[in-house]
Amino acid sequence: MPEPIHEISEEQVAVAKSSDENSDAENHKSEGHEANEEENIASLALPEILKQMETIINKDDAGSQYKKFNHLKEAANHLIHEENADHKKEYAAEGHSEEEYSYHNPSQAKLSSLLHIFREINDRYHKEQDENQAKNLAERQAIIDNLKHLYTNTEPGTNLFKAIRQIKEDWKNSGQVAKSEFKLLNNNYFHHLNQFYQMLDMNKEYMEQEYAHNLEKRQHIIERAKQLEVEPAVQKALNELQYLHKLWKEEAEPVSEEFREKTWDEFKEISNRIHDRKGELSAQIEVEQNENLEKKNKIIADLSKMASPEKEPNHSYWQTAIKKVEDLRSEFLKLGSVPRKSSNQNWNDFKTNLRNFNNAKNEFYKGLKNSQQTNLDQKLKLIQTAKDNMLSEDWEISVPLYKKLQDDWKKVGHVPRSMTNKVWDDFREACNVFFNNYREKNNAVNDNWKENYKNKKQLLEELKEITDSEGSVEKIEHIKNTWNSIGKVPREKLPINTEFNKVMREKLKLNKINEYDLKEEGLTENQLTDKARKIKNQIADLEAEIVKMENNLGFFSNSTRENPLLKDTFEKIDDKKAQLESMKNTLHQIVTGEN
């Protein structure tokens, strides 16, 4: 048998060679991974980059990902700079002076916040890493001392095989140390390991056990590497191969000379074939990126169509389009990267078409706002005319005038929502003053207000007795119509009207019917106009509520009726749409004079 020191020297050569090969493979893998990572980052949009940075910060190992974070930071700064430049060009294109330009990109504030948080995390990470490396250095030095003790002061009866396996296991499981310490520490460890093997001298039985154990490890590693050759997920195969090389260095050394080169060459050839599959990975990524590009271009085309509709768009069109564009925007941002050569153009096309849509939408509502302002001016003129003549008693001229004012009011379109109630209240008040004065002057003799109160009191008592039994709705309608036909009551008895309305609401709720569904007869023109206004306001509120509920559905990944979590929501939307349709029909009947 060769001398132990000769045997160990060859083993050390094999270990060193294996380490070099593994190191090359790992470096090659790391460089390829970083290149792919940079390419992927370059194809991301700014919101996606900020989202990834936020995701890294929220991870427990955020500090260890500082390289990726820095790549993301550089990409974000680049995109923000481009956005600022584009914004400045648009500002100058609108005729403004560049000296007056001032713009704070909202994404810059978020980026600065993320950088500040990561800087603190990274400082803590490096501080903890330094502490851990110092602790690991002490642990590894203790292992070397135990190894040295094993061959210099071995106690009788010590199971050397078990002891050396434990030392090697401890060494494998010990954490990283600083790079400046590692080489000397590692050489020191193998020096004493060499001394230990020399101490064994002619202990052939132990060496055979050690060689056999390590050879079995190598064979298991080789078998697993063969399986990785046909692994469909190329990236997974490359990652696991890196782990197998680490395992080879730490747990499969040494073996007998006859198997040393043979097993390593076989493992190295398999590793090379797996690394050659990187072309497959690039092909897979290329296919996925081309598919993403096709989908994103389709979204851009849809945005372009919605920004320039074939027919003249109205309010309903833009409300529907806004929701659809938001869905398309979310879908665009969720899609993965595209080929690097198309990334900037694709992102710029998306931003341009999204901006075009928003500009077209804003122009529409700007024009709508202008028309509403014109309508407001017209209604203010009608109000002023009504106020100027509300005390007139020249009935032959004033009565036709007020009827014309009311007709003209109906013909004028919408006004800004914030002014809707105010202008209507002002107009109605002026009209009411005139017509009340007209009725008082012409019908004072015929108005028996006390008798009216007596009749209304009786109707109120009848209303209170109504339940939800069959025929109750017809009774309610009859009482309501009779009430409308009765004239005024004395001023001190006016609270009966409030009480009647309160009881009426309770009975309508009890019978599950809305007030606007009642068939009312004998209403005056003012009463019909007032009822129509109330229904219009209710329709607007109900439409807004339906739009809000439908928008909320968009926050669910599965927003279809098949989603059991949304069953109640869809039922409520359906009920409100049915209620909306009924209210529109009632309004139509009032406007056309069918009610």
C-alpha positions in Angstrom: 0.0 0.0 0.0 1.4 3.5 -0.8 2.5 5.7 1.9 -0.3 7.6 3.6 1.2 11.0 2.9 1.3 10.2 -0.9 -2.3 9.0 -0.8 -3.4 12.1 0.9 -1.5 14.4 -1.4 -3.3 13.0 -4.5 -6.6 13.3 -2.6 -5.9 16.9 -1.9 -5.2 17.4 -5.6 -8.6 15.9 -6.5 -10.4 18.0 -3.9 -8.7 21.2 -5.3 -9.6 20.2 -8.9 -13.2 19.5 -8.0 -13.4 22.8 -6.1 -12.1 24.6 -9.1 -14.5 22.9 -11.5 -17.5 23.6 -9.1 -16.4 27.2 -8.7 -16.3 27.7 -12.4 -19.7 26.2 -12.8 -21.1 28.3 -10.0 -19.6 31.5 -11.4 -20.9 30.7 -14.9 -24.3 30.0 -13.5 -24.2 33.2 -11.4 -23.1 35.4 -14.3 -25.9 33.9 -16.5 -28.5 34.4 -13.8 -27.4 38.1 -13.3 -27.5 38.7 -17.1 -31.0 37.2 -17.3 -32.1 39.2 -14.3 -30.8 42.5 -15.8 -32.6 41.7 -19.1 -35.9 41.0 -17.3 -35.6 44.2 -15.2 -35.0 46.3 -18.4 -38.3 45.1 -19.8 -40.3 46.1 -16.7 -42.5 49.2 -16.4 -41.9 51.7 -13.6 -44.8 50.5 -11.4 -43.6 46.9 -11.7 -40.1 47.9 -10.7 -41.3 49.8 -7.7 -43.5 46.9 -6.7 -40.5 44.5 -6.9 -38.4 46.8 -4.8 -41.2 46.9 -2.2 -41.5 43.1 -2.3 -37.7 42.8 -1.6 -37.9 45.2 1.3 -40.7 43.1 2.9 -38.7 39.9 2.7 -36.8 38.5 5.7 -33.6 38.2 3.6 -33.9 41.6 2.0 -30.2 42.5 2.7 -29.0 39.5 0.8 -30.7 40.8 -2.4 -28.9 44.1 -2.5 -27.5 43.4 -6.1 -31.0 42.9 -7.5 -32.3 45.9 -5.5 -29.5 48.1 -7.0 -30.3 46.9 -10.5 -34.0 47.8 -9.9 -33.0 51.2 -8.4 -30.9 52.1 -11.5 -33.8 51.1 -13.8 -36.3 53.1 -11.8 -34.1 56.2 -11.9 -33.7 55.8 -15.6 -37.4 55.5 -16.3 -38.3 58.5 -13.9 -35.7 60.6 -15.8 -37.4 59.6 -19.1 -40.8 60.5 -17.7 -39.6 63.8 -16.5 -38.1 64.6 -19.8 -41.3 63.6 -21.7 -43.3 65.8 -19.3 -41.0 68.7 -19.8 -41.3 68.4 -23.6 -45.1 68.3 -23.4 -45.0 71.4 -21.1 -42.9 73.3 -23.6 -45.0 72.0 -26.6 -48.0 73.7 -25.0 -46.3 77.0 -25.3 -45.0 77.4 -21.8 -41.6 78.7 -20.9 -39.0 76.1 -19.8 -37.8 78.5 -17.1 -41.2 78.3 -15.4 -41.3 74.5 -15.6 -41.7 72.8 -12.3 -42.7 69.1 -11.9 -42.4 66.6 -9.1 -42.8 63.0 -10.3 -45.0 61.1 -7.8 -42.9 58.0 -8.4 -39.8 59.8 -7.2 -41.2 60.2 -3.7 -42.0 56.5 -3.5 -38.5 55.5 -4.8 -36.8 57.8 -2.3 -38.9 56.2 0.5 -37.9 52.7 -0.6 -34.2 53.6 -0.9 -34.3 55.1 2.6 -35.9 52.0 4.1 -33.6 49.6 2.2 -30.5 51.5 3.3 -31.5 50.9 7.0 -32.2 47.2 6.3 -28.9 46.8 4.4 -26.9 48.4 7.2 -28.5 46.0 9.7 -27.9 43.1 7.4 -24.2 43.8 7.0 -23.8 44.3 10.7 -25.5 41.0 11.4 -23.5 39.3 8.7 -20.2 40.6 10.3 -21.4 39.3 13.7 -22.4 35.9 12.2 -19.1 35.6 10.3 -17.1 36.3 13.5 -19.2 33.7 15.3 -18.8 31.2 12.4 -15.0 31.9 12.4 -14.8 31.0 16.1 -16.9 27.8 15.5 -14.7 26.7 12.6 -11.6 27.4 14.6 -13.0 25.2 17.4 -13.7 22.4 14.8 -10.0 22.6 13.6 -8.9 22.4 17.3 -11.1 19.3 17.8 -9.6 17.8 14.6 -6.1 18.6 15.8 -6.9 17.0 19.2 -8.2 13.9 17.5 -4.8 12.9 16.1 -2.6 14.4 18.8 -4.4 13.4 22.0 -6.7 10.5 21.0 -8.2 8.8 24.0 -8.2 5.0 24.1 -11.4 3.5 22.7 -12.3 6.5 20.6 -14.3 5.5 17.4 -12.1 7.4 14.9 -14.5 6.8 12.0 -17.5 8.2 13.9 -15.4 11.1 15.3 -14.0 12.2 11.9 -17.5 11.9 10.3 -18.9 14.2 13.0 -16.0 16.7 12.5 -16.6 16.8 8.8 -20.3 17.1 9.3 -19.8 20.0 11.7 -17.5 21.7 9.2 -20.0 21.3 6.4 -22.8 22.8 8.5 -20.8 25.8 9.8 -21.8 29.1 8.4 -19.8 31.4 6.1 -16.8 33.4 7.2 -15.3 36.6 5.8 -13.6 36.1 2.4 -10.3 37.4 3.9 -10.3 34.6 6.5 -11.7 31.7 4.4 -8.6 30.7 2.4 -6.2 30.5 5.4 -8.9 28.8 7.5 -9.7 26.2 4.7 -6.0 25.4 4.2 -5.6 25.0 7.9 -8.5 22.6 8.1 -7.2 20.4 5.2 -3.7 20.5 6.7 -4.9 19.0 9.9 -7.2 16.6 8.0 -4.1 15.5 6.1 -2.2 15.1 9.4 -5.1 13.0 10.7 -5.0 10.7 7.8 -1.2 10.3 8.2 -1.8 9.5 11.9 -4.0 6.6 10.7 -0.9 5.3 9.0 -1.7 1.7 7.9 -5.4 1.7 9.2 -6.6 0.1 5.9 -10.0 -0.8 7.3 -10.9 2.7 8.2 -9.7 4.1 4.8 -11.7 1.5 3.0 -14.8 2.4 5.0 -14.2 6.1 4.3 -13.6 5.6 0.6 -16.7 3.3 0.2 -18.9 5.8 2.0 -17.8 8.7 -0.2 -18.0 6.6 -3.4 -21.6 5.8 -2.6 -22.3 9.5 -2.1 -20.7 10.3 -5.5 -22.8 7.6 -7.2 -26.0 9.1 -5.7 -25.0 12.5 -6.9 -24.2 11.3 -10.4 -27.6 9.5 -10.6 -29.5 12.6 -9.6 -27.4 14.6 -12.2 -28.5 12.2 -14.9 -32.2 12.9 -14.0 -31.6 16.6 -14.3 -30.6 16.1 -17.9 -34.2 15.5 -18.8 -35.8 17.9 -16.3 -38.3 20.0 -18.2 -37.7 23.2 -16.1 -34.2 24.2 -17.2 -33.7 26.8 -14.5 -34.7 24.3 -11.9 -32.1 21.8 -13.3 -29.3 24.5 -13.2 -30.2 25.5 -9.6 -30.1 21.9 -8.4 -26.9 21.1 -10.2 -25.2 23.9 -8.3 -26.4 22.3 -5.1 -25.0 18.9 -6.2 -21.6 20.4 -6.8 -21.6 21.8 -3.3 -22.6 18.4 -2.0 -19.7 16.8 -4.0 -17.2 19.0 -2.4 -18.4 18.7 1.1 -19.6 15.1 1.5 -18.0 13.0 -1.3 -14.3 13.4 -0.6 -12.0 11.5 -0.6 -12.4 8.2 -2.6 -9.9 5.6 -3.7 -7.6 6.6 -6.5 -9.1 4.1 -9.0 -12.5 5.8 -8.8 -11.3 9.4 -8.3 -10.8 10.6 -11.8 -13.4 8.3 -13.3 -16.3 9.5 -11.1 -15.3 13.2 -11.4 -15.1 13.0 -15.2 -18.5 11.4 -15.4 -20.1 14.0 -13.2 -18.3 16.8 -15.0 -19.5 15.6 -18.4 -23.1 15.4 -17.2 -22.7 19.0 -15.7 -21.5 20.3 -19.0 -24.5 18.8 -20.9 -26.9 20.4 -18.4 -25.1 23.7 -18.8 -25.5 23.3 -22.5 -29.3 23.4 -22.0 -29.1 27.1 -21.2 -30.0 27.5 -24.9 -33.3 25.8 -24.1 -33.9 28.2 -21.3 -33.3 31.2 -23.5 -35.6 29.7 -26.1 -38.3 29.2 -23.5 -37.9 32.8 -22.3 -38.0 34.1 -25.8 -41.2 32.3 -26.6 -42.9 33.6 -23.4 -41.6 37.1 -24.1 -43.0 37.1 -27.6 -46.3 35.8 -26.4 -46.4 38.7 -23.8 -45.4 41.2 -26.6 -48.3 39.9 -28.7 -50.8 40.3 -25.8 -49.5 43.7 -24.9 -49.7 44.9 -28.5 -53.3 43.7 -28.5 -54.1 45.8 -25.4 -52.4 48.8 -27.0 -54.6 48.4 -30.1 -57.7 48.2 -27.9 -56.7 51.4 -26.1 -56.2 53.1 -29.5 -59.7 52.1 -30.7 -61.3 53.3 -27.5 -59.5 56.7 -27.7 -60.9 57.2 -31.2 -64.4 55.6 -31.3 -66.1 55.4 -34.7 -69.4 56.9 -33.4 -69.7 60.2 -31.5 -69.1 59.1 -27.8 -71.5 60.1 -25.0 -71.3 60.1 -21.2 -72.4 56.4 -21.1 -69.6 55.4 -23.5 -66.9 57.1 -21.6 -68.0 55.6 -18.2 -67.9 52.1 -19.7 -64.6 52.8 -21.5 -63.0 54.1 -18.3 -63.7 50.8 -16.5 -62.5 48.7 -19.5 -59.3 50.8 -19.8 -58.6 50.3 -16.1 -59.0 46.5 -16.6 -56.6 46.6 -19.7 -54.1 48.7 -17.7 -54.1 46.1 -14.9 -53.8 43.2 -17.4 -50.9 45.0 -19.2 -48.9 45.5 -15.9 -49.5 41.9 -14.8 -48.1 40.4 -18.0 -44.4 39.4 -17.9 -41.5 40.9 -19.7 -41.2 41.3 -23.5 -38.0 41.0 -25.8 -35.5 43.6 -24.7 -35.3 45.1 -28.2 -39.0 45.8 -28.1 -39.4 46.7 -24.4 -38.9 50.5 -24.6 -41.0 50.9 -27.7 -43.8 48.7 -26.3 -43.9 50.6 -23.0 -43.8 54.0 -24.8 -46.7 52.9 -27.1 -48.7 51.9 -24.1 -48.1 55.2 -22.3 -48.9 57.2 -25.5 -52.2 55.4 -26.2 -53.2 55.6 -22.5 -52.4 59.3 -22.6 -54.4 59.7 -25.8 -57.4 58.0 -24.2 -57.3 60.2 -21.1 -56.9 63.3 -23.3 -59.9 62.4 -25.4 -61.9 61.6 -22.3 -60.9 64.9 -20.7 -61.8 66.9 -23.8 -65.2 65.3 -23.9 -65.9 66.2 -20.2 -64.4 69.6 -20.7 -66.9 70.2 -23.5 -69.7 68.8 -21.4 -68.8 71.1 -18.6 -68.9 74.1 -21.0 -72.4 73.1 -22.2 -73.6 72.6 -18.6 -72.3 76.1 -17.8 -74.3 77.4 -20.7 -77.4 75.6 -19.4 -76.8 77.1 -16.0 -76.7 80.6 -17.4 -80.0 80.0 -19.2 -81.7 78.7 -16.1 -80.4 81.6 -14.0 -82.0 83.9 -16.5 -85.3 82.0 -16.1 -85.0 82.2 -12.3 -84.5 86.0 -12.5 -87.5 86.4 -14.8 -89.6 84.3 -12.3 -88.5 86.4 -9.3 -89.1 89.7 -11.1 -92.8 88.7 -11.8 -93.7 86.5 -8.8 -95.8 89.3 -7.1 -97.5 90.4 -10.3 -101.3 90.2 -10.3 -101.8 90.8 -14.0 -103.1 87.3 -14.4 -103.8 87.4 -18.1 -100.1 88.1 -18.8 -98.4 86.5 -15.8 -100.1 83.0 -15.9 -99.1 82.3 -19.5 -95.6 83.7 -18.7 -95.0 81.3 -15.9 -96.3 78.4 -17.9 -93.8 79.3 -20.6 -91.0 79.7 -18.0 -91.8 76.1 -16.8 -91.8 74.8 -20.4 -88.5 76.5 -21.2 -87.0 75.1 -17.9 -87.8 71.6 -19.1 -86.1 72.1 -22.4 -82.8 73.3 -20.9 -80.3 70.5 -20.5 -78.2 69.4 -17.4 -76.3 71.9 -15.2 -73.3 71.1 -13.0 -74.4 68.6 -10.4 -73.3 70.9 -7.6 -75.9 73.5 -8.7 -78.8 71.2 -9.7 -80.7 71.4 -6.4 -80.0 75.0 -5.8 -81.2 76.4 -9.1 -84.3 74.1 -9.0 -85.2 75.2 -5.4 -84.8 78.9 -6.4 -87.0 78.5 -9.5 -89.6 76.5 -7.7 -89.8 79.0 -4.9 -90.4 81.9 -7.2 -93.1 79.9 -9.1 -94.7 78.7 -5.9 -94.9 82.3 -4.6 -96.7 83.4 -7.8 -99.1 80.4 -8.0 -99.9 80.5 -4.3 -100.7 84.2 -4.6 -102.8 83.4 -7.7 -104.8 80.7 -5.9 -105.2 82.7 -2.7 -106.6 85.7 -4.7 -108.9 83.6 -6.9 -109.9 80.7 -4.7 -109.9 82.1 -1.1 -113.7 82.1 -0.9 -113.9 78.4 -1.9 -111.1 77.1 0.3 -112.5 75.6 3.4 -109.3 74.9 5.2 -110.8 73.5 8.4 -112.9 71.1 6.4 -109.8 70.1 4.5 -108.0 69.4 7.8 -110.9 67.2 8.9 -110.8 65.2 5.7 -107.0 64.8 5.9 -107.2 63.7 9.5 -109.7 61.0 8.6 -107.4 59.8 5.7 -104.4 59.7 8.0 -106.3 57.4 10.4 -107.3 55.2 7.5 -103.7 55.0 6.4 -102.5 54.0 9.9 -104.8 51.0 9.8 -103.4 49.6 6.6 -101.4 46.4 6.9 -99.5 44.3 4.3 -102.5 42.2 3.4 -103.8 41.8 -0.2 -105.2 44.9 -1.7 -103.2 47.2 0.6 -101.3 48.8 -2.2 -104.6 49.8 -4.0 -105.8 51.3 -0.7 -102.6 53.3 -0.3 -102.9 54.6 -3.9 -106.5 55.7 -3.2 -105.6 57.5 0.0 -102.6 59.2 -1.7 -104.7 60.4 -4.6 -107.5 61.6 -2.3 -105.0 63.4 -0.2 -103.5 65.2 -3.2 -107.0 66.4 -4.3 -107.7 68.0 -0.9 -106.7 71.7 -0.6 -104.8 73.5 2.0 -105.2 73.3 5.8 -104.8 76.0 8.4 -101.2 77.1 9.0 -101.2 75.8 12.6 -102.4 72.3 11.2 -99.5 72.0 8.7 -97.7 69.3 10.8 -100.4 66.9 9.6 -98.6 66.8 6.2 -95.3 65.8 7.8 -97.1 63.1 9.8 -98.9 61.8 6.7 -95.6 61.5 4.8 -94.0 59.7 7.6 -96.8 57.1 7.9 -96.9 56.8 4.1 -93.2 55.8 4.0 -93.7 53.2 6.8 -96.7 51.7 4.9 -94.8 51.7 1.6 -91.9 49.9 3.3 -94.2 47.4 4.9 -95.7 46.6 1.5 -92.3 46.6 -0.2 -93.2 49.3 -2.8 -91.5 52.5 -3.7 -93.4 55.8 -3.7 -92.6 56.5 -7.3 -94.4 53.2 -8.2 -97.7 54.5 -6.9 -100.3 55.6 -9.5 -101.0 59.1 -8.5 -103.9 61.1 -10.0 -105.0 64.7 -9.8 -101.5 66.1 -9.3 -101.0 69.7 -10.1 -98.3 70.7 -12.5 -96.0 71.8 -9.6 -96.5 68.5 -7.9 -95.7 66.6 -11.0 -92.6 68.7 -11.6 -91.5 68.2 -8.0 -92.0 64.5 -8.2 -90.1 64.3 -11.5 -87.2 66.2 -9.9 -87.0 63.8 -6.9 -87.1 60.8 -9.2 -84.2 62.3 -11.3 -82.1 62.7 -8.2 -82.9 59.2 -7.1 -82.0 57.8 -10.5 -78.6 59.7 -10.5 -77.8 58.4 -7.0 -78.8 54.8 -7.9 -76.7 54.9 -11.1 -73.7 56.1 -9.2 -74.3 53.3 -6.6 -74.5 50.6 -9.3 -71.3 51.9 -11.0 -69.5 51.9 -7.7 -70.6 48.3 -6.9 -69.6 47.1 -10.4 -66.2 48.8 -10.1 -65.6 47.0 -6.7 -66.1 43.7 -8.5 -62.9 44.5 -10.5 -60.8 44.0 -7.4 -61.5 40.3 -7.5 -59.4 38.1 -9.8 -62.5 36.1 -10.5 -65.3 38.7 -10.8 -67.9 36.4 -12.6 -71.2 35.3 -11.3 -69.8 31.8 -10.8 -67.7 33.2 -7.8 -69.8 32.2 -4.7 -68.3 35.1 -2.8 -69.9 37.6 -5.1 -73.4 36.0 -5.3 -75.0 38.5 -2.9 -73.3 41.4 -4.7 -74.6 40.4 -8.1 -78.1 39.9 -6.6 -78.0 43.4 -5.1 -76.8 44.9 -8.4 -79.6 43.1 -10.3 -82.2 44.4 -7.8 -80.9 47.9 -8.0 -80.9 47.8 -11.9 -84.6 46.6 -11.8 -85.4 49.4 -9.4 -83.6 51.8 -11.7 -85.5 50.6 -14.7 -88.8 51.1 -12.9 -87.9 54.6 -11.8 -87.0 55.5 -15.4 -90.4 54.2 -16.6 -92.2 56.3 -14.0 -90.2 59.4 -15.0 -91.0 58.8 -18.6 -94.7 58.6 -17.8 -94.5 61.9 -15.9 -92.6 63.6 -18.7 -94.9 62.4 -21.4 -98.0 63.1 -19.4 -99.1 59.5 -19.0 -99.1 59.7 -15.3 
